[in-house]
């Protein structure tokens, strides 16, 4: 098991977390530069393995008409490696905890 840590970024506008996320996107050739500013505003969490950024996730609240509910559109970006699944699980867990609290506090958004 790796020592995966996640840091919450939701609504924080943290430049260090943003830089780490952009480094992940660069390594993966994942997000076009023109889309980054908007995606960074949706940043939920960044995952680290021994202080090295290895994953990040963004989320956007959307109306899902099929269910008649608002949900979060979740987008992870994870560097390949032996701990890929563990990074994803850590990001999902952190995002669930953070977004659930936020959604209850902001029911109309």
Secondary structure by P-SEA (a helix, b strand, c coil): ccbbbbbbbcccccaaaaaaaaaaaaaaccccccaaaaaaaaccbbbbccccccbbbbbbbbbcccccbbbbbbbbbbccccaaaaaaaaaaaaaaaaaaaaaaacccc
